[in-house]
């Protein structure tokens, strides 16, 4: 069974391994330390198996009324099981609980699987960021979610 929880410093190695296997320009491991220890706007969640093995993660920066999703990645052998969708939903709910009014993200123009998932979660295309990705100069689609869920009354950080 998979559960979703806040990311801790103990998860960084596993998260970075997923990052390395997923992205052509991965964040360096110290970036995740910075996010957890020094960035007050950052919030990261992980999806983990019962034994604690991290299989996915997602993060966002929450600044006033805006939430900006920075990364979402699922370990390759766990893709296609709805974990990324569940994690993204949990991150959206987390943002709503913090008072975020809308969320944004960039996604590669060629990443149709992710785009479909985001649209199914209510994101809409807003614009195109030309040559956004440094590895191949691919365009990014800027997407926005304008309707977040109701705040959970029992929420606490």
BALOBA-1460 file (C-alpha; in Angstrom, 3 decimals):
// residues 157
<rec num="1" residu="x" x="0.000" y="0.000" z="0.000"/>
<rec num="2" residu="x" x="1.185" y="3.533" z="-0.809"/>
<rec num="3" residu="x" x="0.816" y="6.435" z="1.606"/>
<rec num="4" residu="x" x="1.478" y="10.144" z="1.080"/>
<rec num="5" residu="x" x="3.275" y="12.251" z="3.669"/>
<rec num="6" residu="x" x="5.525" y="15.284" z="4.067"/>
<rec num="7" residu="x" x="9.044" y="14.818" z="2.766"/>
<rec num="8" residu="x" x="11.828" y="14.748" z="5.375"/>
<rec num="9" residu="x" x="15.604" y="15.093" z="5.169"/>
<rec num="10" residu="x" x="15.816" y="11.292" z="5.392"/>
<rec num="11" residu="x" x="13.960" y="11.071" z="2.048"/>
<rec num="12" residu="x" x="16.362" y="13.276" z="0.090"/>
<rec num="13" residu="x" x="18.619" y="10.491" z="-1.222"/>
<rec num="14" residu="x" x="15.647" y="8.471" z="-2.533"/>
<rec num="15" residu="x" x="14.014" y="11.586" z="-4.004"/>
<rec num="16" residu="x" x="17.243" y="12.576" z="-5.714"/>
<rec num="17" residu="x" x="17.594" y="9.068" z="-7.179"/>
<rec num="18" residu="x" x="14.091" y="9.401" z="-8.675"/>
<rec num="19" residu="x" x="14.998" y="12.885" z="-9.943"/>
<rec num="20" residu="x" x="18.156" y="11.525" z="-11.627"/>
<rec num="21" residu="x" x="16.234" y="8.710" z="-13.328"/>
<rec num="22" residu="x" x="13.411" y="10.986" z="-14.491"/>
<rec num="23" residu="x" x="14.756" y="14.286" z="-15.753"/>
<rec num="24" residu="x" x="17.355" y="15.109" z="-18.393"/>
<rec num="25" residu="x" x="18.476" y="18.094" z="-16.306"/>
<rec num="26" residu="x" x="17.988" y="16.873" z="-12.722"/>
<rec num="27" residu="x" x="18.285" y="19.053" z="-9.670"/>
<rec num="28" residu="x" x="21.471" y="18.369" z="-7.683"/>
<rec num="29" residu="x" x="20.988" y="16.748" z="-4.287"/>
<rec num="30" residu="x" x="21.935" y="19.945" z="-2.357"/>
<rec num="31" residu="x" x="18.948" y="21.678" z="-3.976"/>
<rec num="32" residu="x" x="16.591" y="19.371" z="-2.091"/>
<rec num="33" residu="x" x="18.426" y="20.116" z="1.169"/>
<rec num="34" residu="x" x="18.004" y="23.816" z="0.426"/>
<rec num="35" residu="x" x="14.305" y="23.370" z="-0.315"/>
<rec num="36" residu="x" x="13.615" y="21.569" z="2.971"/>
<rec num="37" residu="x" x="15.956" y="23.516" z="5.239"/>
<rec num="38" residu="x" x="16.108" y="27.059" z="3.863"/>
<rec num="39" residu="x" x="13.162" y="27.791" z="1.566"/>
<rec num="40" residu="x" x="10.148" y="28.786" z="3.684"/>
<rec num="41" residu="x" x="7.900" y="28.737" z="0.597"/>
<rec num="42" residu="x" x="8.726" y="25.114" z="-0.321"/>
<rec num="43" residu="x" x="6.468" y="22.174" z="0.498"/>
<rec num="44" residu="x" x="7.306" y="18.628" z="-0.624"/>
<rec num="45" residu="x" x="5.355" y="15.410" z="-0.346"/>
<rec num="46" residu="x" x="6.436" y="11.827" z="-0.967"/>
<rec num="47" residu="x" x="4.535" y="8.668" z="-1.782"/>
<rec num="48" residu="x" x="6.010" y="5.707" z="0.069"/>
<rec num="49" residu="x" x="5.375" y="2.015" z="0.470"/>
<rec num="50" residu="x" x="4.557" y="0.527" z="3.883"/>
<rec num="51" residu="x" x="8.249" y="-0.195" z="4.478"/>
<rec num="52" residu="x" x="9.085" y="3.491" z="3.928"/>
<rec num="53" residu="x" x="10.503" y="3.106" z="0.407"/>
<rec num="54" residu="x" x="9.886" y="6.380" z="-1.452"/>
<rec num="55" residu="x" x="8.394" y="5.766" z="-4.909"/>
<rec num="56" residu="x" x="7.402" y="9.318" z="-5.906"/>
<rec num="57" residu="x" x="7.615" y="12.923" z="-4.823"/>
<rec num="58" residu="x" x="6.089" y="16.291" z="-5.621"/>
<rec num="59" residu="x" x="6.949" y="19.801" z="-4.585"/>
<rec num="60" residu="x" x="5.660" y="23.330" z="-4.847"/>
<rec num="61" residu="x" x="6.465" y="26.837" z="-3.752"/>
<rec num="62" residu="x" x="3.611" y="28.542" z="-1.918"/>
<rec num="63" residu="x" x="3.905" y="32.323" z="-2.124"/>
<rec num="64" residu="x" x="0.898" y="34.299" z="-0.893"/>
<rec num="65" residu="x" x="-2.072" y="33.233" z="-3.028"/>
<rec num="66" residu="x" x="-0.005" y="31.369" z="-5.664"/>
<rec num="67" residu="x" x="1.298" y="27.828" z="-5.595"/>
<rec num="68" residu="x" x="3.864" y="26.881" z="-8.227"/>
<rec num="69" residu="x" x="4.529" y="23.174" z="-8.739"/>
<rec num="70" residu="x" x="8.270" y="22.677" z="-9.129"/>
<rec num="71" residu="x" x="8.653" y="18.918" z="-9.600"/>
<rec num="72" residu="x" x="6.592" y="15.759" z="-9.759"/>
<rec num="73" residu="x" x="8.262" y="12.423" z="-10.436"/>
<rec num="74" residu="x" x="7.375" y="8.767" z="-10.007"/>
<rec num="75" residu="x" x="9.891" y="5.926" z="-9.944"/>
<rec num="76" residu="x" x="9.771" y="4.260" z="-13.354"/>
<rec num="77" residu="x" x="8.521" y="0.865" z="-12.174"/>
<rec num="78" residu="x" x="5.620" y="2.534" z="-10.307"/>
<rec num="79" residu="x" x="4.335" y="4.673" z="-13.195"/>
<rec num="80" residu="x" x="0.869" y="4.113" z="-14.592"/>
<rec num="81" residu="x" x="-0.637" y="3.193" z="-11.203"/>
<rec num="82" residu="x" x="-2.185" y="6.572" z="-10.370"/>
<rec num="83" residu="x" x="0.486" y="7.495" z="-7.825"/>
<rec num="84" residu="x" x="1.447" y="10.710" z="-9.610"/>
<rec num="85" residu="x" x="-2.201" y="11.749" z="-9.815"/>
<rec num="86" residu="x" x="-2.792" y="10.998" z="-6.105"/>
<rec num="87" residu="x" x="0.368" y="12.869" z="-5.137"/>
<rec num="88" residu="x" x="-0.595" y="15.879" z="-7.276"/>
<rec num="89" residu="x" x="-4.085" y="15.918" z="-5.750"/>
<rec num="90" residu="x" x="-2.557" y="15.802" z="-2.271"/>
<rec num="91" residu="x" x="-0.221" y="18.682" z="-3.143"/>
<rec num="92" residu="x" x="-3.146" y="20.729" z="-4.480"/>
<rec num="93" residu="x" x="-5.110" y="20.060" z="-1.277"/>
<rec num="94" residu="x" x="-2.074" y="20.993" z="0.810"/>
<rec num="95" residu="x" x="-1.798" y="24.265" z="-1.109"/>
<rec num="96" residu="x" x="-5.490" y="25.010" z="-0.624"/>
<rec num="97" residu="x" x="-5.117" y="24.361" z="3.105"/>
<rec num="98" residu="x" x="-2.334" y="26.977" z="3.195"/>
<rec num="99" residu="x" x="-4.572" y="29.570" z="1.537"/>
<rec num="100" residu="x" x="-3.315" y="29.243" z="-2.028"/>
<rec num="101" residu="x" x="-5.917" y="30.477" z="-4.527"/>
<rec num="102" residu="x" x="-4.413" y="29.178" z="-7.794"/>
<rec num="103" residu="x" x="-1.548" y="26.951" z="-8.940"/>
<rec num="104" residu="x" x="0.791" y="27.056" z="-11.905"/>
<rec num="105" residu="x" x="3.304" y="24.703" z="-13.470"/>
<rec num="106" residu="x" x="5.393" y="24.242" z="-16.591"/>
<rec num="107" residu="x" x="5.329" y="21.010" z="-18.554"/>
<rec num="108" residu="x" x="7.290" y="19.987" z="-21.624"/>
<rec num="109" residu="x" x="5.358" y="20.482" z="-24.843"/>
<rec num="110" residu="x" x="6.143" y="16.851" z="-25.723"/>
<rec num="111" residu="x" x="4.980" y="15.390" z="-22.371"/>
<rec num="112" residu="x" x="1.440" y="14.467" z="-23.391"/>
<rec num="113" residu="x" x="0.946" y="12.003" z="-20.518"/>
<rec num="114" residu="x" x="1.592" y="14.671" z="-17.883"/>
<rec num="115" residu="x" x="-0.455" y="17.262" z="-19.768"/>
<rec num="116" residu="x" x="-3.440" y="14.889" z="-19.871"/>
<rec num="117" residu="x" x="-3.177" y="14.218" z="-16.138"/>
<rec num="118" residu="x" x="-2.968" y="17.938" z="-15.334"/>
<rec num="119" residu="x" x="-5.984" y="18.697" z="-17.532"/>
<rec num="120" residu="x" x="-7.946" y="15.904" z="-15.818"/>
<rec num="121" residu="x" x="-7.100" y="17.567" z="-12.494"/>
<rec num="122" residu="x" x="-8.479" y="20.886" z="-13.761"/>
<rec num="123" residu="x" x="-5.384" y="22.656" z="-15.090"/>
<rec num="124" residu="x" x="-5.750" y="24.726" z="-18.252"/>
<rec num="125" residu="x" x="-3.156" y="25.887" z="-20.764"/>
<rec num="126" residu="x" x="-2.266" y="29.515" z="-20.118"/>
<rec num="127" residu="x" x="0.674" y="30.233" z="-22.434"/>
<rec num="128" residu="x" x="3.866" y="28.865" z="-23.924"/>
<rec num="129" residu="x" x="7.340" y="29.577" z="-22.576"/>
<rec num="130" residu="x" x="9.582" y="29.449" z="-25.636"/>
<rec num="131" residu="x" x="12.822" y="27.439" z="-25.366"/>
<rec num="132" residu="x" x="12.239" y="26.957" z="-21.617"/>
<rec num="133" residu="x" x="14.175" y="23.717" z="-21.158"/>
<rec num="134" residu="x" x="17.962" y="24.158" z="-21.347"/>
<rec num="135" residu="x" x="18.814" y="20.598" z="-22.447"/>
<rec num="136" residu="x" x="17.090" y="20.809" z="-25.839"/>
<rec num="137" residu="x" x="15.457" y="24.275" z="-25.951"/>
<rec num="138" residu="x" x="12.003" y="22.662" z="-25.911"/>
<rec num="139" residu="x" x="9.036" y="24.906" z="-25.221"/>
<rec num="140" residu="x" x="7.096" y="24.576" z="-21.973"/>
<rec num="141" residu="x" x="3.374" y="24.903" z="-21.633"/>
<rec num="142" residu="x" x="2.447" y="27.076" z="-18.677"/>
<rec num="143" residu="x" x="-0.672" y="25.648" z="-17.071"/>
<rec num="144" residu="x" x="-2.888" y="27.086" z="-14.346"/>
<rec num="145" residu="x" x="-5.410" y="25.608" z="-11.918"/>
<rec num="146" residu="x" x="-7.853" y="28.307" z="-10.882"/>
<rec num="147" residu="x" x="-10.224" y="26.281" z="-8.684"/>
<rec num="148" residu="x" x="-8.691" y="24.603" z="-5.670"/>
<rec num="149" residu="x" x="-10.592" y="22.359" z="-3.264"/>
<rec num="150" residu="x" x="-12.117" y="23.573" z="-0.013"/>
<rec num="151" residu="x" x="-9.787" y="23.900" z="2.965"/>
<rec num="152" residu="x" x="-9.769" y="20.838" z="5.205"/>
<rec num="153" residu="x" x="-10.899" y="21.972" z="8.651"/>
<rec num="154" residu="x" x="-8.699" y="19.441" z="10.454"/>
<rec num="155" residu="x" x="-5.528" y="20.499" z="8.572"/>
<rec num="156" residu="x" x="-2.366" y="21.243" z="10.504"/>
<rec num="157" residu="x" x="1.235" y="21.451" z="9.412"/>
